[in-house]
C-alpha cells in the first residue's frame, strides 16, 4: 500500500500540472470566464494538499477548509459556464468559507467528524455541479452525461468514505490518515483520476463553448441580436417541411419601418440604429415563444409563425403595428415617431412551394401596404403582382 503522504504529493503535482494547462487555456480563451474559476479552484486544491502534507505543524483543519473551498470554486466555474454574467462571487465564497471554517475548527479534535463533514460537502458540491451543467440547454447531452458520470463517481467515493467513518469502529477511532490508510488510499487514487478527467473535460467544454459562441455569432444580427437571414433560411426549411407533413398552418410576416431613410437623413445613423433596436425589442415583446424573428436587411424584418393561420397572423400583425405607433421611440435626439407596414402570407403547403416563394409573396403584400398609404397590414392574395404595386 502506498504511503498516504506520497499519494498526497502525487495528487498535488497532478493538480498543479492541470492548473498550468487550464491557465494556458484561459489565456487563449479570455472570453470563457468559467475556465478561470476552474483553474483557480484547482490551484486552491493544490495549496490545500500541500498544507495537508505539512500537517503537523500546520493544523489539519486549515487544509480541510482550503480543499473544501476549492470544490465550491469549481462549482462556481460550472455555474458561470451556464450563465456567464454571475455576480457576488467574493461575497458568496467568503460566506461559504467562514461557515465551513467554523465547523472544521470546532471538529478539529475528532478526525472522523471532520472527514464526515468534508465528505458531505464534497457530495453536495458534486450534485449541484451536475445540476448546473445539466441545465445548460444548448450543450450536447452526451457531453453532459460524461460530466455527470465523472462527478457521480467522485460523489460515490466520498459517500462511501462518509459511511465508513460513520459506522466502522476502525475509522471512527482513527486519529490520523495512516490509521485509515485503506480508505484514504482509494480516495487519493480516485482523486488523481478525477483531476485528470476534470481537466480534460474543462478543455473540451471550453472548445464546445467557443464553437457555440461562433455559431451564435454567425446566426445573429450584431445590432439587434435577432436571427439573421441565414439562420432564418435554415429554420424555414425545417418549419415548412414540418407544416407540409403535419398539414398544420404556417404564416410569414414581412415588416418594414416606414420612411426609415428620412430618419437616418434627419437624425443620423446612430438614432436610426436606436430605432431598429427598439423595434427588435418590440417584436420580441409581441411575438410568441415558437415564433422566429429575423432582421432580413436594413429596416426590413421577417416573422415566421408556426401553427398560425392567415387570420391569426393578421391579428398578430395588427397588434404589432398598433402598439408600435402609439408612442414616440426614445432616442438620444428625443422622441421619434415611426410607423410600420406589414405584409402577410400563408404557406399553401403545395409541393413546389418553398421559403423564397413565401418571401416574394410577403414582399408583394408589403408593397401593397406601402401603396395603400403605409402604416397598415395587407394580406397577399392570388393575382397580386409587382406591376400592381410599382411606384411605391
Secondary structure as the mmCIF struct_conf table of DSSP 4:
data_model
#
loop_
_struct_conf.conf_type_id
_struct_conf.id
_struct_conf.beg_label_comp_id
_struct_conf.beg_label_asym_id
_struct_conf.beg_label_seq_id
_struct_conf.end_label_comp_id
_struct_conf.end_label_asym_id
_struct_conf.end_label_seq_id
HELX_RH_AL_P HELX_RH_AL_P1 UNK A 4 UNK A 28
TURN_TY1_P TURN_TY1_P1 UNK A 30 UNK A 31
TURN_TY1_P TURN_TY1_P2 UNK A 33 UNK A 33
HELX_RH_AL_P HELX_RH_AL_P2 UNK A 34 UNK A 53
TURN_TY1_P TURN_TY1_P3 UNK A 54 UNK A 57
BEND BEND1 UNK A 58 UNK A 58
HELX_RH_AL_P HELX_RH_AL_P3 UNK A 60 UNK A 82
BEND BEND2 UNK A 83 UNK A 84
HELX_RH_AL_P HELX_RH_AL_P4 UNK A 89 UNK A 107
TURN_TY1_P TURN_TY1_P4 UNK A 108 UNK A 109
HELX_RH_AL_P HELX_RH_AL_P5 UNK A 111 UNK A 134
TURN_TY1_P TURN_TY1_P5 UNK A 135 UNK A 135
TURN_TY1_P TURN_TY1_P6 UNK A 137 UNK A 138
BEND BEND3 UNK A 139 UNK A 139
HELX_RH_AL_P HELX_RH_AL_P6 UNK A 141 UNK A 167
HELX_RH_AL_P HELX_RH_AL_P7 UNK A 169 UNK A 172
TURN_TY1_P TURN_TY1_P7 UNK A 173 UNK A 173
BEND BEND4 UNK A 176 UNK A 176
HELX_RH_3T_P HELX_RH_3T_P1 UNK A 177 UNK A 180
HELX_RH_AL_P HELX_RH_AL_P8 UNK A 181 UNK A 219
STRN STRN1 UNK A 220 UNK A 220
TURN_TY1_P TURN_TY1_P8 UNK A 222 UNK A 224
BEND BEND5 UNK A 226 UNK A 226
STRN STRN2 UNK A 227 UNK A 227
HELX_RH_AL_P HELX_RH_AL_P9 UNK A 229 UNK A 246
TURN_TY1_P TURN_TY1_P9 UNK A 247 UNK A 247
STRN STRN3 UNK A 250 UNK A 257
TURN_TY1_P TURN_TY1_P10 UNK A 258 UNK A 259
HELX_RH_AL_P HELX_RH_AL_P10 UNK A 260 UNK A 267
HELX_RH_AL_P HELX_RH_AL_P11 UNK A 269 UNK A 285
TURN_TY1_P TURN_TY1_P11 UNK A 286 UNK A 286
BEND BEND6 UNK A 287 UNK A 287
TURN_TY1_P TURN_TY1_P12 UNK A 289 UNK A 290
STRN STRN4 UNK A 292 UNK A 297
TURN_TY1_P TURN_TY1_P13 UNK A 298 UNK A 299
STRN STRN5 UNK A 300 UNK A 306
TURN_TY1_P TURN_TY1_P14 UNK A 307 UNK A 307
HELX_RH_AL_P HELX_RH_AL_P12 UNK A 310 UNK A 325
BEND BEND7 UNK A 326 UNK A 327
HELX_LH_PP_P HELX_LH_PP_P1 UNK A 328 UNK A 328
STRN STRN6 UNK A 329 UNK A 331
TURN_TY1_P TURN_TY1_P15 UNK A 332 UNK A 333
STRN STRN7 UNK A 334 UNK A 336
STRN STRN8 UNK A 340 UNK A 346
TURN_TY1_P TURN_TY1_P16 UNK A 351 UNK A 352
HELX_RH_AL_P HELX_RH_AL_P13 UNK A 355 UNK A 371
TURN_TY1_P TURN_TY1_P17 UNK A 372 UNK A 373
BEND BEND8 UNK A 374 UNK A 376
STRN STRN9 UNK A 377 UNK A 379
TURN_TY1_P TURN_TY1_P18 UNK A 382 UNK A 383
HELX_RH_AL_P HELX_RH_AL_P14 UNK A 386 UNK A 389
TURN_TY1_P TURN_TY1_P19 UNK A 390 UNK A 391
#
